[in-house]
Amino acid sequence: MPTVFARRSVLAAAVLATALGATAALPAASAAAAGRTAHAAVSTDPGARYAGKAVSIGPNLVAVLRNDPKAGGPEAWIRAVSANWKPGDAYMSRVLTELDRGHLTAKQGNLSLKLTGVGGSAPALQVHSDKGATKTYALPKVGSPDARGCTIVHEASIGAGTLAVLSNGPAGPRAFFEDADDHTRFAGVVDRSHPALPKSAGFLARIVDPNGPAPKLVTNMEGGGHPATTTAFPAPGCVK
């Protein structure tokens, strides 16, 4: 693995981070444009209204599955993501469509989507392709952290062409690291159990106050003699 100093330009990372930040208002705007009425958020972070269990349903597509009756569930938000999206990656980008009690079906590209079992205890999202394949994704159970959008995921540029993917929820803060251009992961993970990367990672990354109410990620991609970067973790999306 090349050193972080050989990574793609910091400018590319900054542009991507700016674009990601600009999308924070998109979910509500997209829903409004579609004539939907957004349900009131019951969380410490507005992003929690759109958080949940994210699953890949096709190229560049994820379904964010929620099942909180107090917030309009069961529901599935279909979002555009990068081609190499993996579970745990950020997904708070462009909303393509939403399924809920009032909108049980939708079409997205070559996929037909259907929300089933909305009146029972085991709702699911069915994804049928025009090639005849059908996959079913169970929605999280009512009351579970995923159902309530507890874990919030954000991305932040930390320099040297690197993104930190930060999440926070019932299990506490967690961060891993990606190349800003191709989203290749490297260097490992920091969390409550392992709050700092080892020296072999090639750069500094540690969580400050991992068990506290406002944890922060401190990183330094430039080595000694340069100021470190401090990035706040997102607040959990629901009361623990």
N, C-alpha and C positions, 0 to 999 in steps of 0.2 A: 504494500500500500504506500503510495507516495506520501511525503510529509504534507501537512496542511498548507505549508507555504507554497506548494506547487499547485494548489487547487485553483479553480477558475476564478475569474475576477470578482473582487468584492463588489464592484458595481452591479454585476449580474445578480448577486445575492440581495443587494439593497433594492434593486428594481422589483425582484420577486416579493420581497418582504413588504414593500410598499403596496404592491398589487393585492397581496393577501390581506393587509390591513384595511384596504379600501373596500373589501368585500363584506366587511362586518355588517353593513346595513343592507346588503343585497337580499338576504332571506325575507325580511319583512317587506321590502320593496317588491320583490318578485311575487310574494303572496298577494299583495295588494293589487298588483297588476292583473293577477289572475282572478280578481274578484273575491278573494278569500278574506275572512275576518280572522286575524291572528288572535289566539286565546291569550289571556293575561299570563305573564310569566310569574312563576312562584319560585324564585331562585335568588342567589346572590350575584349572578352574572347573567346579563341579558342573552348571552350566547347559549345558555342552558335551554332556552325555549326551543332551540333547534338541535340540541344534542341528544344522543341516544346510542343505540347499538348499531355501528356502521358495518355493513357487509358489502362486498363486491358482488355486483349482479351482472357485470358485463364490461367490455372495454371502456375505460374512462367514466364508469358509472358506479356509484355506491347508493345503497338504500340505507337511510338512517331510520331505524325502527324504534318507535316509542309506544308505550302502553300505559300512559298516565291519564285516567279518566278525568281528573281534575283539570287537565290541560288539553282536553279534546281527544285523547287517545281512545282506541288504538289508531295509529297513523304511521305513514311511511313517507319520508321526504327523499326524493330522488335528486342526487347532486352530481355535478360534473367534477371529476378529479383527474389527476395526471395518469398517464397510461400505466405507470408502474406502481400505482397505489397499493399499499399493503396495510393489513389491520394494525391499528395504532397510529397511522399517519393522520395528519390533519385533514379535515374534510369540509371545513366551513367555507366553501366557495359557492359557486353559482347553483341556485336551485332551479331544477328543470320542471318538476311537477310535484304534486303532493296527493297522497291518497288518505282519506279518512272516512268517517261514517257517512258523510254526505257525498263523497267522491270515491267510489269503490274501485273504479277501473281507470286506466290510463294507457296511452300508447307512447312509447319512447323509442324512436328509431325502429329497429326490427324486433323490439320486445313488447309484448302485451302484458300489462301488470294488473293484478287483481288482489284486493284486500279481502280476505275471507275470515269467517268466524268472528266478526266484530261484536256479535251479541253474546258470545260464549267466553269460556275461560282460556281458549287456545287460539287466538287470532294469528293469522300468518299472511305473508306476502307470497303470492304465486307469480313466477316470472316465466312466461312462455315465449320462446323464440319462434321466428317464422320458419325455422328448420325442423320444428316439431318437438324440441326438447323443452321440458318443464322442470323448474326447480322451485322448491318451497322453502321459505325462510320463516321460522317461528319467531314471533315477536317476543320480547322479554316479558317475564311475568310481572303482573301488577305489583308495585311496591319494591321491585328490585332497583338497584342503582342505575342500570341501563334504561329501565322503563321511565325513570324520572329525569334522565339527562344529568346524572350527577357528575360524571367525569367529563371535563372540558379540555379540549386539545387546541393548542395554539402553536404557530411556528414563529421563529424570530431569527433574523440574521445576526450572527455573532462574529463576523469578519472572516477573512481568508477564504471566501467562497463557501462558507459553511452555514447550515441552518441547524438550530436546535429545535427539536420538536418537544414541547413541554406539555404535560398533562397533569391534572390534579383532580382527585376525587376521593372516595372513601378509603382507598389504599394509600393515599398520600401523594406527594409530588413525584414525578418521574420525568426523565429527559433522555433522549438519545439524539444522535447527530447524523446529518446527511450532507452530501455534496449538493450545493444549491442548484446545479444544472441538471444532473441526472438522478438525483435523490438516492444515490447509493449510500447505505448506512455504513458507518465505521466507528471505531473507538469504544464501543460499549455503551452501557446504560448507567445512569445514576438514579438512585431512589433512596428510600428511607434505610434500607438494609446496607446499601453501598453508596453513601452520599458523595463520594469523590472518585474520579477516574484515577487509575494507577499512573505512575510516571511514564510507563511504556506507551501510553496513549499519544504522547507527543505534544500535548497541550493541557492547560489547566481547565478543569471543570469540576465544580463542587456545589452542593446544595447547602445554603445557609438556612439554619432553623428548619430542618426537614420535618420536625414534629410540631411545629408551631402553626399559628393561624395565617401567616403571610410568608411562606418560603420564597427564597430567591435563588436563582442560578448565577453563579459567578464563573466567568470564563475568561481565558486569556490565550489568544491564538498566536501572539507575537513573541512569546518568550519573556525573559526577564527584562526589566527596565521600561516596560510599557504598561499603561493603565489597563486594569481589568475591566470587563463589561459585566454589569449586573442587570439581570432580566427577571422581572417578577413572574412567578407562576400564576396562571389563571386561578380565580377562586372556584372552588367546587360549585357545581350547579344546583345542589340541593342541600338541605340540612341533613347532616349525618344521623 
